[in-house]
Amino acid sequence: MAEQLRFDGQVVVVTGAGGGLGKVYALFFASRGASVVVNDLGGSFKGEGNDTKAADVVVNEIKKAGGKAVANYDSVENGERIIETAIKAFGRIDILLNNAGILRDVSFKNMTDQDWDLINKVHIKGAYKCAHAAWPHFRKQKFGRVINTASAAGLFGNFGQTNYSAAKLAMVGFTETLAKEGAKYNIICNVIAPIAASRMTETVMPPDVLENLRPDWVVPLVAVLVHKSNTSETGGIFEVGAGAMAKLRWERSSGLLLKADDSYTPGAVLKKWDKVVDFSNPQYPTGPNDFMTLLEESMKMGPNEQGEKLDFSGKVALI
Ligand code: NAI
């Protein structure tokens, strides 16, 4: 039999590990030799209440199986206490899985400030606080692995989830920058958009679909990304679920370059709109356009053609 991917001697913090995806992460890493901090606030999926039972049940299950785990009941908004639990119990932190999450789904028209703020606090502030507290340890030991959790709702939008979508796409920018800042210190950061059966999805998906979305099937990709053997796959966005996984990347159209002078008008843009949205010869950027180079090229061009082109609604464009 092939050798297992092991995590012996490492310390893994899993936030929101009392159920769903977090629980299967915690059980997996403990079964592969890691010491695990099982964090869970134990509230409802809407972020109400708290209970120590959620984390305790998972810790007991790990210990029963001969593994090492300790519970933490803080909200991720107090991430420093969660990381402190790891340091106090096990003396280090190697891997952080920012997984805790809640939903406050409501149409944008009916959204309250509370729905907006609570989602931002748990998802964005929570991920920030945990990563920020772990960061000095990662830098010092020149090793760290982070998984942040986005969502298809964040990547593509979803009805009733403006708050959640905004917070989940924030995880992408957060991860991309962490990956850049961490590279020098062997801190590898990736973001996943998972799909799995959990209390979050059980009310919105039929049972036969949920049966085929076991949370365990998200684990292998996460394990590969956070293993010490991964020293280069960082800053990536991955969709994962039901045995499928894929990496996403940005795509930029071949684009339009205009002469930057007085002839650079809305009409000049509309005249060549097709080029702005032309993906036939795309780039796959990992950084912004080089605007100085573009400006130099633009300077060499002749004046822009104007106006006569039709706009989107078929009317003659104004300059
Ligand atoms: P879940 O509701 O089963 O698990 C989330 C856990 O986080 C719960 O145990 C909850 O008590 C804990 N939690 C909530 N707020 C917390 C806080 N402030 N501090 C500490 N713990 C807190 O949900 P599931 O599905 O396992 O979700 C895990 C992550 O994956 C979430 O970030 C979720 O947004 C994300 N996700 C899940 C998808 C799915 O298909 N299940 C789809 C896309 C994203």
Residues whose N, C-alpha, C, O or C-beta is under 5 A from the ligand:
A	BS01	NAI	G16 G18 G19 G20 L21 G22 N39 D40 L41 G42 G43 F45 D74 S75 V76 N99 A100 G101 I102 V122 T149 A150 S151 A152 P194 I195 A196 S198 R199 M200 T201
